[in-house]
Amino acid sequence: MAAMDAGEVIRQLRRRVPELKQWAIARMCGVHQSTISRVERGRPLDRNLAHTALEGLGARSAGPASPSTAERAAFTVVPSSAGREGPPTTSQTLWQQISEASESEAVRVLRIADRELAGGDLYTLVMRYLSSRVGPMLVSENGDSSTFIAAAGLTEMAGWMAHDSGRDDIAARHFQRALNLARASEASTLVAQIWASRAHLSLHRSDADTALIAAEQAWRHLDGSEDTALRGRVLAMLTRAHAAQGDASAVYAALTQAEHLLSIPMTSARSEWTSPFDLGSLESEAARSLCDLGDHTAAAEHARHALRLRSAERVRARALASLTLARALLGQGQVEEAASVTGEVAGSASSVRSVVTGSHLRDVAGELGAYRHVPAVATVLHDVRDTLARAEHERLAIEGKSRDQ
């Protein structure tokens, strides 16, 4: 997209969504408010500023860096029929469900599917929906602040799915774009949720300091109007971040508050963009936090409770809770039981389609490696190697099909 096209996009946003203020668009684009003012007066953007603005808007540009294959479906302001070759065959049923659905209905369908499928299977669908449905609305005459909220929520979802498929750099960019969009629409609770997502990603990357900053930012953006699920999730991220810092007193304080909050039956979410988070979610996060603190007995109790609260179709959630249980059992010296739990995860091919789950399985297998002289452990380690190899082969095959689409 040429430099002057970026200016035209910004001018159309201001004309067609008048409630968006200059400062909001500036924040979303990542440029100074005076830049937006100059654009509205007809001044062209130089190429670097155009690239920055388009990146902030989530659109492709012909700027310094070419988009990766995984990001080529990022929403672009083009007619919805341009360059369409259809989603992968395995996703056709889901695409038929969401292609003409409203943003809220699409999110509902994708969340249900995400409980059973890996993020990589759904990422292309989310990005296609953003490209064909939400992107054009950002500059259409019918677009309003709710369009920016929808774009923020769906872009955050894309970030989670990129993360689940092992593309954390792309996930981080999606979360930043989602944050820009949520700020522009002044949706404080969605801003809080996206900060919590950034905290989770930082924890996965073992960046405890950044995780704590993000979790605290999420907490500051809660204003009392948020759903119980969101407040509970933010408290869980504070618990995890404090555990990564080794601050036991802060961990137990945040965890106690979250447990009290989520033990009360929740009413329906007030916002369709609030991500699900319940007591089962908290128990899994608590188990990981307590493992980090070295309280393996309590961690095992929380992990077992998480498993009791998760039905069989919640494949990824059960696999992650099981692997945390295996870590806790190893910490208690219960090697053969830890190996048995790990073997159950490795024995389910669907459990490790998620790259994140596969990464946790690899980590637990690494800890079990110290006991490879135990026959039961040696068998499980062999099974883990085979399972991870098959999962990697399937992941590469799926990526190959996506590139060919």
C-alpha positions in Angstrom: 0.0 0.0 0.0 1.4 3.4 -1.0 2.2 6.1 1.6 -0.7 8.2 0.4 -3.1 5.3 0.9 -2.3 5.2 4.6 -3.4 8.8 4.8 -6.5 8.1 2.9 -7.4 5.2 5.3 -7.0 7.6 8.3 -9.1 10.3 6.6 -11.8 7.8 5.9 -11.8 6.6 9.5 -12.4 10.1 10.7 -15.1 10.9 8.2 -17.0 7.6 8.6 -16.5 7.0 12.4 -16.8 10.6 13.7 -16.8 9.5 17.3 -13.2 8.4 17.0 -11.1 11.3 18.2 -7.7 12.3 16.7 -5.9 11.0 19.8 -7.6 7.6 19.6 -6.6 7.1 16.0 -3.0 8.3 16.8 -2.7 5.8 19.6 -4.1 3.0 17.4 -1.6 3.9 14.6 1.3 4.4 17.0 2.0 8.0 15.7 1.7 11.4 17.3 -1.7 13.2 17.3 -0.2 16.1 15.3 0.5 13.6 12.5 -3.2 12.7 12.3 -4.0 16.4 12.2 -1.6 17.0 9.3 -3.2 14.0 7.4 -6.7 15.5 7.8 -5.4 18.7 6.3 -4.3 16.8 3.2 -0.6 16.5 4.0 0.9 13.2 2.8 2.6 10.8 5.2 6.2 9.9 4.6 6.8 6.2 3.9 8.1 5.3 7.4 5.2 7.0 9.1 2.8 5.3 6.7 4.3 1.9 7.5 4.0 2.6 11.2 0.4 3.7 10.8 -0.6 0.7 8.7 1.0 -1.7 11.1 -1.0 -0.1 14.0 -4.2 -0.5 12.0 -3.4 -4.1 11.3 -3.2 -3.7 7.6 -0.4 -4.9 5.3 1.9 -2.4 3.8 4.8 -2.3 1.4 7.0 -1.1 4.2 10.5 -2.1 5.3 9.5 -5.7 6.3 7.6 -8.2 4.3 4.8 -10.0 6.1 5.5 -13.6 7.1 3.5 -16.4 5.6 1.6 -16.7 8.8 0.5 -13.1 8.7 -0.4 -12.8 5.0 -4.1 -13.1 6.0 -3.9 -10.1 8.2 -6.9 -7.9 7.6 -6.5 -5.5 4.7 -8.9 -2.9 3.3 -9.7 -4.6 0.0 -12.9 -6.1 -1.5 -13.7 -9.3 0.2 -13.6 -11.3 -3.0 -9.9 -10.5 -3.8 -7.5 -13.4 -3.9 -9.8 -15.9 -2.1 -8.9 -19.5 -2.6 -10.9 -20.9 0.4 -9.8 -22.2 3.8 -8.2 -25.6 4.2 -10.5 -28.5 3.5 -10.5 -29.7 7.1 -11.8 -26.2 8.1 -14.6 -25.9 5.5 -17.4 -26.8 8.0 -16.2 -24.2 10.5 -15.8 -21.6 7.8 -19.3 -22.2 6.6 -20.5 -21.5 10.1 -18.7 -18.3 10.6 -18.3 -16.8 7.1 -21.6 -14.9 7.2 -22.0 -14.9 11.0 -21.9 -11.8 13.2 -18.6 -11.1 15.0 -20.1 -12.3 18.3 -21.4 -15.5 16.8 -18.1 -16.2 15.0 -16.3 -15.8 18.4 -18.7 -18.2 20.0 -18.2 -20.9 17.4 -14.4 -20.5 17.4 -14.2 -20.7 21.2 -16.1 -24.0 21.2 -13.9 -25.3 18.4 -10.8 -24.1 20.2 -11.5 -26.4 23.2 -10.9 -29.4 21.0 -8.6 -28.3 18.2 -5.1 -26.8 18.2 -4.7 -23.1 17.6 -2.9 -23.6 14.3 -6.0 -25.3 12.9 -8.1 -22.2 13.6 -5.6 -19.4 13.1 -6.2 -19.2 9.3 -9.9 -19.0 9.8 -9.7 -16.2 12.3 -7.4 -14.2 10.0 -9.6 -14.9 7.0 -12.7 -13.6 8.9 -10.8 -10.5 10.0 -9.7 -9.9 6.4 -13.1 -10.5 4.7 -15.5 -9.2 7.3 -14.0 -6.9 9.9 -11.2 -5.1 8.0 -13.5 -3.6 5.4 -15.9 -2.4 8.1 -13.2 -0.3 9.7 -13.4 2.1 6.8 -17.0 1.6 5.7 -19.8 4.0 6.1 -21.4 1.6 8.5 -18.4 1.2 10.8 -18.5 2.6 14.3 -16.7 2.1 17.6 -18.2 -1.3 18.0 -16.3 -2.3 14.9 -13.0 -1.4 16.6 -14.0 -3.4 19.6 -14.8 -6.4 17.4 -11.5 -6.0 15.6 -9.7 -5.8 18.9 -11.4 -8.9 20.3 -10.8 -11.0 17.2 -7.2 -9.8 16.8 -6.6 -10.9 20.4 -8.1 -14.3 19.6 -5.7 -14.5 16.6 -2.9 -13.9 19.0 -3.9 -16.8 21.2 -4.1 -19.1 18.2 -0.7 -18.0 16.9 0.7 -18.7 20.4 -0.9 -22.1 20.5 0.7 -22.9 17.2 4.2 -21.9 18.4 4.4 -18.5 16.7 5.0 -16.3 19.7 6.5 -13.4 17.9 3.4 -13.2 15.7 1.2 -13.6 18.8 2.9 -10.6 20.5 2.3 -8.4 17.4 -1.4 -9.4 17.4 -1.7 -8.6 21.1 -0.1 -5.2 20.5 -2.5 -4.4 17.6 -5.5 -5.6 19.6 -4.4 -3.3 22.4 -4.2 -0.4 20.0 -7.7 -1.1 18.7 -9.1 -1.5 22.2 -7.6 1.7 23.4 -8.9 3.6 20.4 -12.4 2.4 21.2 -11.9 3.3 25.0 -13.0 -0.3 25.9 -11.2 -0.4 29.3 -12.3 -4.0 30.2 -11.0 -5.3 26.8 -7.8 -3.4 27.4 -7.5 -5.2 30.7 -8.1 -8.6 29.1 -5.4 -8.0 26.4 -2.9 -7.0 29.1 -3.7 -10.3 30.8 -3.0 -12.1 27.5 0.3 -10.3 27.2 1.2 -11.4 30.8 0.5 -15.0 29.9 2.7 -14.8 26.8 5.5 -13.2 28.8 5.2 -16.0 31.3 5.5 -18.6 28.6 8.6 -16.8 27.4 10.0 -16.9 30.9 10.1 -13.1 31.1 8.9 -12.7 34.7 9.5 -9.0 34.9 7.5 -8.1 31.8 4.7 -10.6 32.9 4.3 -8.8 36.2 4.2 -5.4 34.5 1.5 -6.6 32.1 -0.5 -8.3 34.9 -0.4 -5.1 37.0 -1.5 -3.0 33.9 -4.4 -5.4 33.5 -5.4 -4.9 37.2 -5.3 -1.1 36.8 -7.7 -1.2 33.9 -10.4 -3.0 35.8 -13.0 -0.5 36.8 -15.7 -2.6 38.5 -17.8 -3.1 35.4 -15.9 -6.2 34.3 -17.2 -9.7 34.3 -16.2 -12.0 37.2 -14.3 -14.2 34.7 -12.1 -11.3 33.6 -11.3 -10.2 37.2 -10.5 -13.8 38.1 -8.3 -14.2 35.0 -6.3 -11.0 35.9 -5.9 -12.3 39.5 -4.6 -15.6 38.1 -2.0 -13.8 36.0 -0.9 -11.8 39.0 -0.6 -15.1 40.9 1.5 -16.6 38.1 3.7 -13.5 37.7 4.4 -13.3 41.5 5.2 -17.0 41.6 7.7 -16.5 38.7 9.3 -13.8 40.9 9.3 -16.1 43.9 7.0 -13.8 46.0 5.1 -16.4 48.0 3.1 -13.9 50.1 1.8 -12.1 47.0 1.0 -15.4 45.4 -1.2 -16.6 48.2 -2.9 -13.2 48.6 -3.9 -13.1 44.9 -4.8 -16.7 44.8 -7.1 -16.5 47.9 -8.9 -13.5 46.4 -9.4 -15.3 43.0 -10.6 -18.5 44.7 -13.2 -16.6 46.7 -14.3 -14.7 43.6 -14.7 -17.8 41.3 -16.2 -20.1 43.9 -19.4 -18.1 43.7 -21.6 -19.2 40.8 -21.1 -16.8 37.9 -23.8 -15.0 36.0 -23.7 -14.7 32.2 -20.9 -12.5 30.9 -21.9 -8.9 30.3 -19.5 -8.6 27.4 -19.4 -11.0 24.5 -15.6 -10.3 24.3 -14.8 -11.6 27.8 -12.8 -14.8 27.4 -14.0 -17.7 29.5 -12.2 -18.2 32.8 -13.7 -20.3 35.6 -12.6 -22.2 38.7 -11.2 -25.0 36.6 -9.0 -22.4 34.7 -7.9 -21.0 38.0 -7.0 -24.4 39.5 -4.7 -25.1 36.6 -3.0 -21.7 36.9 -2.7 -22.2 40.7 -1.1 -25.6 40.2 1.6 -24.1 37.9 2.2 -21.2 40.3 2.7 -23.5 43.3 5.0 -25.7 41.3 7.1 -22.7 40.6 7.2 -21.9 44.3 8.2 -25.5 45.1 4.9 -26.3 47.0 4.4 -29.6 45.1 1.9 -31.1 47.5 -0.5 -28.2 47.1 0.2 -28.0 43.4 -0.8 -31.6 42.9 -4.1 -31.0 44.8 -4.9 -28.1 42.6 -4.0 -30.0 39.4 -6.2 -32.9 40.4 -9.1 -30.5 41.1 -8.6 -28.9 37.7 -8.8 -32.3 36.0 -12.0 -33.1 37.9 -13.5 -29.9 36.7 -12.6 -30.5 33.0 -14.7 -32.8 30.8 -13.1 -35.2 28.4 -13.7 -33.0 25.3 -11.5 -30.3 26.9 -8.4 -32.0 25.5 -5.8 -29.3 25.7 -6.9 -28.1 29.2 -6.8 -31.6 30.5 -3.4 -32.3 28.9 -1.9 -29.1 30.5 -3.3 -29.9 33.9 -2.0 -33.4 33.7 1.5 -32.3 32.8 1.5 -29.9 35.7 0.4 -32.8 37.9 3.3 -34.8 36.6 5.7 -32.0 37.5 4.2 -31.8 41.0 4.5 -35.6 41.5 8.1 -35.5 40.4 8.7 -32.8 43.0 7.2 -35.1 45.6 9.5 -38.0 44.4 6.6 -40.0 43.0 8.5 -40.9 39.8 6.5 -43.8 38.5 3.2 -42.1 39.0 4.5 -39.0 37.3 5.6 -41.2 34.4 2.2 -42.8 34.2 0.5 -39.4 34.0 2.9 -38.2 31.3 2.4 -41.4 29.3 -1.4 -40.8 29.3 -0.8 -37.4 27.7 1.7 -38.8 25.2 -0.7 -41.6 24.3 -3.4 -39.2 23.0 -2.3 -37.8 19.7 -5.0 -35.0 19.9 -3.4 -33.8 23.2 -0.2 -32.6 21.6 -1.5 -31.0 18.4 -1.1 -27.8 20.3 2.5 -26.7 20.1 2.2 -25.2 23.6 1.1 -28.6 25.0 3.9 -30.3 23.1 6.4 -27.9 24.6 5.2 -28.7 28.1 5.3 -32.4 27.4 8.9 -32.0 26.2 9.8 -30.1 29.4 8.3 -32.8 31.7 10.0 -35.5 29.7 13.3 -33.7 30.2 12.7 -33.8 34.0 11.9 -37.5 33.7 15.1 -38.1 31.9 17.0 -38.2 35.2 15.1 -41.4 35.9 15.5 -43.2 32.5 17.0 -46.2 34.3 13.6 -47.0 35.7 11.9 -49.3 33.1 8.5 -47.6 33.3 10.1 -44.2 32.7 12.2 -45.4 29.8 9.0 -46.7 28.1 7.2 -43.4 28.6 10.2 -41.4 27.3 10.2 -43.6 24.1 6.4 -42.9 23.7 7.0 -39.2 24.2 9.6 -39.0 21.5 7.4 -40.8 19.0 4.4 -38.7 19.8 6.3 -35.4 19.5 7.8 -36.5 16.2 4.4 -37.3 14.8 2.9 -34.1 16.1 5.7 -32.1 14.4 5.2 -33.9 11.1 1.5 -33.1 11.2 2.1 -29.5 12.1 4.5 -29.1 9.2 2.0 -30.7 6.9 -0.8 -28.3 8.0 1.5 -25.3 7.5 2.4 -26.6 4.1 -1.3 -26.8 3.1 -1.9 -23.3 4.5 0.9 -21.9 2.3 -0.6 -23.6 -0.7 -4.1 -22.1 -0.1 
